[in-house]
Amino acid sequence: MRRPRPACAAVLLWLDAPPAPSYNRLSVLAIDRGCRKVPMQNLGIPPRLWACHRGPVGHLRHLLLWLGALMVPACSDSGLPDLSTGLDVAFGCPCADGFECHPIKNICVAKGLAQSDTVAEATGDGSGEHSEASDVDGGEAAETSDAAAGLDQVADEATGPGETVAELPDTAVEVGEPADAEVLGEGVAAGDADTGGDGATDGSCTTAGAPELCNNKDDNCNGMTDEGCDDDNDDYCDAAMYVFGNPLTCKQTNGGVGAAGNDCNDDPAKSGAAQNPSKSEICNDIDDDCKAGVDEGCDDDNDDYCDKDMTVFGKPLTCFATDGGSGGGPGNDCNDAASNGMAQNPGKTEVCNDLDDNCNVSTDEGCDDDNDNYCDKDMKVFGKPLTCFATDGGSGGGPGDDCNDAASGGLAQNPGKTEVCNDLDDNCNVSTDEGCDDDNDDYCDAAMYVFGNPLTCKQTNGDVGAAGNDCNDDPAKSGAAQNPSKSEICNDIDDDCKAGVDEGCDDDNDDYCDAGMTVVGKPVNCSKTDGGVAPGKGGNDCNDAASGGATQNPGKTEICDNSVDDNCSGATDEGCSTGPAGMVLVPAGKFWMGCNATKDTVCNGNTYESPQHNVTLSAYYIDATEVTVAEYKKCVDASGCAAPGGDTTSIYCNWDTEAKQAKLGRGQHPVNCVNWTEAQKYCKWRGSQVDAANASKYDLPTEAQWEMAARGSCEKNGSTASNDAGCNAAMRTYPWGEQAPSCTYTIMDDGGYGCGASTTAAVGSKAAGDSPYGARDMAGNVYEWVKDWYAAGYYGTSPATDPENTASASGRVIRGGSFSNSAAYLRAGYRSYDAPVDLYYYIGLRCFRSSP
């Protein structure tokens, strides 16, 4: 027999952590007067420590209340006792629908199982249940136990009568003690009888047909542990299962004292392993991470587009506007923020606001394709976006102001440009070529740049860009009356928009309007002419040439013998006799005398022809041809001149000394073999004979007069007296121009003296060689005496007006070359000399008369 034990209440405790005031799990395992372990609750969790208290049963309530103060209340439907409510409800356990509380085991089991199990154990069928009776000795409890219990006794360490709670550290038996000290979770010790009536002998089986929990135990006694807890083998307990701690089957879930699993899909046939709390949520109509619902984070802004940070499969309901395809792809919503995210998605139109509105990975595309900082007019603009900050759309958004944003050519058009005439709206003010032709005369205004022939003012061709040619485009100021198609008149207005105001009205600056111009009133440019009111009348200046024109106007006195209408009366030399017979007029003018190096390369080294210098001469007459032998004979016959040299001097002399007349056939040849003195005497004698009133005006020409008669004035050479550089370069080389000398133009050494005739030729026989004034033989046939003494450096000091070298020297100048000379000596600028007393076959003469 067993030794009687004092009446007591024995309590076996299981704690989840070392003893402390914050215990979060506790299980009441046994209450027995004999301090035997009687299973009352089996959670399937290995015990950490247990203690047996011997003492009055009445102390049990105090023990449980003390324990409840240390515990966190269990979940309402967890199947655990709620110790905080007192002893009478300590073993109550509200259960979920379809379950009921087992009155002994204190767990939730399928309805019907608790009642049948309890009945079986109450009949003493070896379930190990016991009853309690009062002992007659007033302090000890009698022990009654089922013989079939077969329970081991706990250690016989009493604390003495009256003690309430055993000191846990002192009475605890650690895990691993002898099998005699059975611990929670081990059930019946090895070799023990079946105490549960459920056929299990290893202590892990709870009740056949009970719900399986996730607790490392075979709760339903089907020979399997934690089945249904992790069918997809992803280490997470299924949400349909109750979990205690971290069971081996699904150790990633910690149910604590019992909670639902956290795997929302444990079905391997339905891709359960792809759904658990370790997974990242993707957009696929599935709760991948088992947390906050289906496809959370896929479309936080509710615009039906999946966020770009999410992986998308197909077209999920949450954001069906995105199709990730069967392989999954990134979402296409660049902003899924709940606040303002709806403003950005692929369904939006891009605007200019520093945002990627349409989520195409480009910000403000199309806003400024030409990079001129102006937003395109087809775009909506908010504020001043960086892409085109020169446009301010305001807070409400407005259209851009760039009328051309094309990458090619767009830079030329924006509000910062100045309007030009090119058929474009350059400044983007919704008007093309404004200001180009305000007077509608088809000419672009001078203030505008013109490209090509724009429609607005097509009469102007700016080619690649030039100023317009309409000098007045103001319709309020008679703009249509001024443009390049108009003729200039004298009215203080630039009518033709060309060279200034009233050009051509008074080019000689003598205050008289030219006869070729229409004059209205008294314009400033030529105020001495009154054209009256419009339409005006012709000017009264008969010569308005810049050079020489000032000598002719209504204020001048007519000059005789100059073949000029000096007073613009419409008649020439009225009241005067005609000019001398056989002479040509060389009007007053200007020319450049000496070596023209730009054309005449032969004279470049001839210092005696340099420098070329500007000379102004008064009008004069000069013989149209050289003096003939026949004409000179008249002076000899009148004893006014000495006879020329004869054959005894040279075979080339044209005078026959013995016959005292011209050699046979040479009467019209130039007289030669006369010295300077006799040449001058002839000119003066002739003047007395043919023009007694002006006899004193006859003489040999000066060197300057001879050269101008041979070369011509500035005007005769295609320039003007006012254009020094132009006149200088224009001076001709030969009397006829620039053609090389030949027998076509002159009598020279070409195929022999005298073009092969070995003599001179009749004067004036080479009309092709005429000078600009009609003087012939100015080159070739014979040299001609002129009035000046010769000085090689005279050109450097000669006067600019009517020069004549009067300083006595050893020789007098001869000009023009002869029949015995080659081309180099026939140039209009060539000069040579001989002693005044010399007479040579190559020298003759030509006379001069001043004018008038």
Secondary structure as UniProt FT lines:
FT   STRAND          13..15
FT   TURN            21..22
FT   STRAND          26..28
FT   TURN            33..34
FT   TURN            57..58
FT   HELIX           59..70
FT   TURN            76..77
FT   HELIX           83..85
FT   HELIX           87..89
FT   TURN            90..91
FT   TURN            97..98
FT   STRAND          99..101
FT   TURN            103..105
FT   STRAND          108..110
FT   TURN            111..112
FT   HELIX           113..122
FT   TURN            123..124
FT   STRAND          130..134
FT   TURN            136..137
FT   STRAND          141..145
FT   TURN            147..148
FT   TURN            161..162
FT   HELIX           168..171
FT   TURN            175..176
FT   TURN            179..180
FT   TURN            184..185
FT   TURN            190..191
FT   TURN            208..209
FT   TURN            219..220
FT   TURN            227..228
FT   TURN            231..232
FT   TURN            239..240
FT   STRAND          242..243
FT   HELIX           248..250
FT   TURN            251..252
FT   TURN            256..257
FT   STRAND          259..260
FT   HELIX           268..270
FT   HELIX           272..274
FT   TURN            277..278
FT   TURN            288..289
FT   TURN            294..297
FT   TURN            300..301
FT   TURN            308..309
FT   STRAND          311..312
FT   HELIX           317..319
FT   TURN            320..321
FT   TURN            326..327
FT   STRAND          329..330
FT   TURN            338..340
FT   HELIX           341..343
FT   TURN            346..347
FT   TURN            357..358
FT   TURN            365..366
FT   TURN            369..370
FT   TURN            377..378
FT   STRAND          380..381
FT   HELIX           386..388
FT   TURN            389..390
FT   TURN            394..396
FT   STRAND          398..399
FT   TURN            407..409
FT   HELIX           410..412
FT   TURN            415..416
FT   TURN            426..427
FT   TURN            434..435
FT   TURN            438..439
FT   TURN            446..447
FT   STRAND          449..450
FT   HELIX           455..457
FT   TURN            458..459
FT   TURN            463..464
FT   STRAND          466..467
FT   HELIX           475..477
FT   HELIX           479..481
FT   TURN            484..485
FT   TURN            495..496
FT   TURN            501..504
FT   TURN            507..508
FT   TURN            515..516
FT   STRAND          518..519
FT   HELIX           524..526
FT   TURN            527..528
FT   TURN            534..535
FT   STRAND          537..538
FT   TURN            546..548
FT   HELIX           549..551
FT   TURN            554..555
FT   TURN            560..561
FT   TURN            566..567
FT   TURN            574..575
FT   TURN            581..582
FT   STRAND          583..586
FT   STRAND          589..593
FT   TURN            597..599
FT   HELIX           601..605
FT   HELIX           607..609
FT   STRAND          613..617
FT   STRAND          620..623
FT   HELIX           629..637
FT   TURN            638..639
FT   TURN            647..649
FT   TURN            651..652
FT   STRAND          655..656
FT   TURN            657..660
FT   STRAND          661..662
FT   TURN            664..665
FT   TURN            667..668
FT   HELIX           676..690
FT   HELIX           692..697
FT   STRAND          698..699
FT   HELIX           703..711
FT   HELIX           715..717
FT   TURN            721..722
FT   HELIX           724..730
FT   TURN            735..736
FT   TURN            743..745
FT   HELIX           753..756
FT   TURN            763..764
FT   HELIX           767..769
FT   TURN            772..773
FT   STRAND          783..789
FT   TURN            792..793
FT   HELIX           794..796
FT   STRAND          812..815
FT   TURN            819..820
FT   HELIX           823..825
FT   TURN            828..829
FT   STRAND          831..834
FT   TURN            836..837
FT   TURN            841..842
FT   STRAND          843..844
FT   STRAND          848..850
//
